[in-house]
Amino acid sequence: MRTRSVYKRLLLGLAAIGLVSSLLLLGAVFIDYNLGYSDLTGKDAARKAWHEVFEHVVLPALLFVVPIGLAVIVVVQRALQPLVNAAREIEAARDQERGFRLDVGRFPAEARPFAVALNDLLARVELFAAQQEAFAADVAHELRTPLALARLELDAIGGEAKMRLTGDLQSMQRLIDQLLLLAQVKAAGSAEMPHEPQDLAVIARECVAALAPAAIADGVELEFEGVDGAAIAEGWHEAIQAGLRNLIENALRVTPADGTVQVFAGPGPTLSVRDGGPGLSSDQLDSLVRRHARAENASRSGAGLGLAIVDQIMRAHGGHLRTEPGRRELRLEFPSYRTPSRQKGISSMTERSDHLDPGEEDFDAEAKAAIASRSTWVSVVVNSGLSLLQIAIGLVSKSQGLVADGIHSLSDLIADFLVLFVSHHSRQEADDQHQYGHHRFENAASLALGVLLGAVGMGMLWSAVGKIEHPETIARVEVIALYVAGGALVAKELLFRYMLAAAKRVKSSLLVANAWHARSDAASSLVVGFGIAGNLLGYPFLDPIAALIVGIMILKMGWKFGWEALHDLMDQSADAEEVAAIEQTIRTHAGVLGVHRLRTRKMGDMLTIDVHIDLTGDLSVRDSHAIVVEVEARVMARHRVLGMMTHVDPA
Amino acid sequence: MRLLIIEDNERLAGLIAEGLARHGYACDSARRLSEADDHVATADYDAIILDLGLPDGDGLKWLARARRNARMMPALILTARGALGDRIAGLDAGADDYLVKPAEIDEIAARLRALLRRPGNRAPTVMTSGALAFDTASRMGTVGGKSLDLSRREADLLELLMRREGSVVQRGSIEEALYSFNDPVSPNALEAVISRLRRKLEENGLNERLHTVRGVGYMLSGAQP
C-alpha cells in the first residue's frame, strides 16, 4: 500500500469538495438568476454574469476553502507532532532500551491505542528477555554446587588426568560466573545503575591487587599506573570492577610468562589494560563482543563471555569499550563526569520536595513543570477575574472594604506573575554583564514587589483612617457588595483546594506554599464580608475598618517580600544546620584533613560558598587539584550549592 | 584448631572437612541452622564456615544474630551466591571473609589462616609460613630458627605481610600501619624498608617471597609446599 501524507489527503478532499460545491453553487446561481447560455453572449451580459458568478460562487468557495485548508495543515501537523517527538525519543533511547516506554498521555486520543499497544509490546519483549536471563542465571547458580563437589573430589584423586580435569572445571566455573554477571548487568540496565562518582584509580588498584597473586604465580608482571590524578566516572563500583577484572584476566591469559600487563587509570575518565598479546583490531573486538553476545562458540577462544560483559557494562554506563591495536591496549571510556545540572527553587517551579509525603505517582520534571504552570495560570485567571469584579462592584456599591479586598487579590496576581516572569529570567545563562548568572534577579523582583505593596497598603490605610475620622462621609453599602464578597470567599476556597491537590500530585513545596497563600487570602474576604454585613446592619464604620485590616495585610505582605529580598541581596548566609551539613560533606571526603573559614551566601534560591581545606602538605598540585575537584563535585551534588571556591592549605 | 562447617549438602561438607583435615583443622558439620545453634552452644569453635541458603533459614540472618549474642569467632562465608553486591551484604552482616563456590581447599585454608591470624583471635603468638616465623609478642622474625635481626619498621612490615600472606597489601595501608601521622614520610621511605627486609629474607635463602606489585603494593607469597 502506498503511504500518503494525511494532510495532503485532506487537502485533496477539500479541493474536491470545493470543486463540487462551486459547481453546485454555479448551477444554483444560473437557476436562481434565470441565466441561460444566451445571457453570456452579449459583452455586457457576460461581464454581469461573471460578476454574479464571482460574487456568489468563487468568493464564498475561496473564503470557505482557503482558511479550512490552512487550518488543516496547522491542525494536522500539530496533531501529529507527538508522533514525531515519540520517534525522536525512541531514537534517543538507543542502547537504553530496557525500561523505555512512550508517554501515552502526550498522544492524541486517536493515536493512543497505537502507543499503548507499542508499550505493551515493549513490556512483553522485556519480560521475555528477563525470563531468558533469569533462566540462564538460575542454571548457572544451580551448577555451582555440583561443580564444587567435582573439584573437591578431584583433589582426592592424583595423576595426570587431574590437571586436565581441573583446567576444564576451572573454565566451566569461569563461564558460569560470567553468565551470572552478564545476566545481572543486563537485568540492572542503565536505569537502576547506582550513579555515584567513582575514583577509577581506586577501582584499578583493587582489581590489580586481587589479580596480582595469580599473575605472580604465572610469572607475569601486573602493574598499575595512574596517568592523571582525577579519573572520575559516574557509575556502579562493583560493575566497573567486574568489567576491568574481565579485561585484566583476558590480558593475563594472552600474555606469556615474563611478560607484563599494565593497567592505567586516566587521562580523563578512562581505564586501559595493555598486554603482551598480539593486540586486537576493532573488527576482531566487534566480532568478539557480538558473537559472545549471542553466546556462540563462547569458550572456543578462551575469552569466554568476558568482552561481551565488559561491553554491556560500558553501555550501561553510557561509555564504550575500545581497542588500540597499535598499543595492544583495550580501553574503557566513560562519559566525562560533570556535576549534575541543577535547576531548583522558585526559578524552575519544580521545587525540591523531600519533606512532602511521597505519592504513588512519579512525574518526570517536564510533566511536573506543566502541572505547576497550569495551576499557576488557573490561579492567575481566577484572581484577576475576582479582583476586577471586586474593585468594580466595590466602587459601584461604595464599599471601601470590597475595593481593598480587590486590591489585595490583585497583589496576589502580581505575585503570581512575578513567579512566571522570574522563572523565565533567572534561569537564563550567565552572560558578559551577569557573569554569575541571573539568580539575583529573583531577589530584585521580590524587592520591587515589596516596595509596591508597601505603597499600596499605606495608601489604603490612609484613606480608611480618613473615613473613620469622619464617619459622616461613610456611605451605606449596596447589598450586591455582600453577594460579591461571599462569592469571592467561595471561589478562593475552591481555588485553594484545587491548587493543594495539584501541588500534592507533583509533590512541589512551592505550589503547596502558593495554595496555602491562596487560603490566607480568603481570610481578607471573610473580614470584608463581615465589614459589609455590619455596614448593612447599621454599623457603617465596619466597612472602612475592614478596609483598614486588609490594608495592614497588604502592608505586611509587602514588608515580608521586601525584607527577605533585602536580606538575600545583603549576602545573607545559609542557616546553621545547612552550613554544618555542608561542612560535614567536605570534612568526610577522603584526603581532606580539615575545614575552616566556610562562608556561605544566598544567591536567589541557591548558595555560593567559599572554604579553606587542609590537605597533606607534600601533595603535588595535580593531586590536590584532583581532590578539590572531587570535593566540589560532591558538595554540589548533595547541597543546593551553585558555585564553590576552594582554597587549599597545607596541613 | 576446631571448625564448624554449616552446609546443607552433606557430601560437600564431608569433602571440605576431609580437605581441611589435611591442613590440620578438626571439623564438625551442621546441616541446618538449628543444628548449628546446638553445636555452637556445646563446643568452642575457632572459626565457622557458613553457607547462606540453608533449609531452615538464611545464613546471613543467623550470623547477624550470632554476632549480636557476642559470639565473635571469625566466619567465612562459602556460598553459591556470587552476584554483585552479595559480597558486600555478606561482609556487612558480620562475615570476615567471603568465598564463592566452587572454591578449592587450598584457597579455603589460606583464607582461614588469614582470618585466624587477625589480631584479637586466639591464634598462637607465633605465625609461621614455611621456614619463616614471626613471634608477635617478642617481635622476632626467624628463618629456620635463625634470627633475622629486624628493625622496628621491618618487624611491623613483616607482621603485616604475614597476616595477609598470599594477598596484595596496598601501599596506603602499609604506610598507615607503619607510620603515625606525625612521622614525616618521605616518598621513598617505604621502598627502603621493603628492600632491607627483602635483602634479609634473601640472605636466609628466602628468594622470590616478597613481591612488588608496581603502582599498588606488596605481597608476601605463601611458602611452596
Contacts between the chains, C-beta under 8 A, distances in Angstrom:
chain1	res1	chain2	res2	distance
A	141	B	80	5.8
A	141	B	81	7.8
A	144	B	80	4.0
A	144	B	82	7.7
A	144	B	100	7.6
A	144	B	101	4.6
A	144	B	102	6.3
A	145	B	9	5.9
A	145	B	12	6.6
A	145	B	80	6.0
A	145	B	101	6.3
A	147	B	101	7.3
A	147	B	102	4.6
A	148	B	12	6.0
A	148	B	80	8.0
A	148	B	101	4.3
A	148	B	102	3.3
A	148	B	103	7.2
A	149	B	9	7.5
A	149	B	11	6.1
A	149	B	12	5.6
A	149	B	15	6.8
A	149	B	102	7.8
A	150	B	102	7.6
A	151	B	102	4.8
A	151	B	104	6.3
A	152	B	12	7.0
A	152	B	15	3.8
A	152	B	16	6.7
A	152	B	19	6.3
A	152	B	102	7.6
A	152	B	105	6.7
A	153	B	15	6.6
A	155	B	15	7.9
A	155	B	19	6.0
A	155	B	104	7.4
A	155	B	105	5.8
A	156	B	15	7.9
A	156	B	18	7.5
A	169	B	102	7.5
A	173	B	102	5.9
A	177	B	82	6.4
A	177	B	100	7.6
A	180	B	82	6.3
A	180	B	83	6.3
A	181	B	83	7.8
A	181	B	84	7.2
A	184	B	83	5.2
A	184	B	84	5.9
A	185	B	84	7.9
A	205	B	170	6.2
A	205	B	215	7.3
A	205	B	216	5.0
A	205	B	217	7.9
A	208	B	168	7.5
A	208	B	213	6.3
A	208	B	215	7.1
A	208	B	216	4.8
A	209	B	167	7.4
A	209	B	168	3.9
A	209	B	170	5.9
A	209	B	213	6.8
A	209	B	216	5.2
A	209	B	217	6.3
A	210	B	168	7.6
A	212	B	168	4.8
A	212	B	211	7.6
A	212	B	213	4.4
A	212	B	216	6.9
A	212	B	219	6.4
A	213	B	166	6.0
A	213	B	167	6.2
A	213	B	168	6.8
A	213	B	219	6.4
A	213	B	221	7.2
A	216	B	211	5.3
A	216	B	213	7.9
A	216	B	219	7.0
A	216	B	221	6.4
A	217	B	221	7.8
A	221	B	214	7.6
A	222	B	213	6.5
A	223	B	213	6.6
A	223	B	214	3.7
A	223	B	215	5.2
A	223	B	216	7.5
A	224	B	213	7.5
A	224	B	214	6.9
A	224	B	215	3.3
A	224	B	216	5.0
A	225	B	214	7.7
A	225	B	215	5.1
A	226	B	215	7.1
A	236	B	84	7.6
A	238	B	84	4.2
A	238	B	85	6.4
A	238	B	87	7.9
A	238	B	88	7.6
A	239	B	84	6.1
A	242	B	84	6.4
A	263	B	215	7.8
A	618	B	187	7.9
